[in-house]
Amino acid sequence: MEIEFDFKEENSRIFGPILRPVARIILINGNIEFPEYVYVDSGADITLISKSVGDTLGFKIESTDNITEIKGIGERGVPIIIKKLKIKLGEKLFDARIAWALIEEVPLLLGREDVFNLFEINFKKNSKIVFSD
């Protein structure tokens, strides 16, 4: 299987128009499916979703959940809970752990853990990202 996505042009505060690698995935929890474009981030340890996306998928904060914190480039931590779901990318369906942020102000990221080991991923000259297995 090979699937490719065009980079998406967005506006950067610093650089103006910039191209970013995105992929369309479907997040699946039980019978709830949530299609979304996410940034493909080789620097992210784990796939990250916002509070409202997790709510839409039916996630609840359980007494057994461990709320922890992750940090990116900045000093500010983001409270998260690790949850499990299925991700569909192209025709490939797989189980993955994701970080459900307990805040809204996070980008949706496709991170390395449980994903990058399944695909060969090529970033093509700032124009396309290609997943092949």
Buried (B, 14 or more C-beta within 10 A) or exposed (E): EEBBBEBEEEEEEEEEEEBBBBBEBBBBBEEEEBEBEBBBBEEBEBBBBBBEBBEBBEBEEEEEBEEEEBEBEEEEEBBBBBBEBBBBBBEEEEEBBBBBBBEEEBBBBBBBBBBBEBBEBEEEEEEBBBBEE
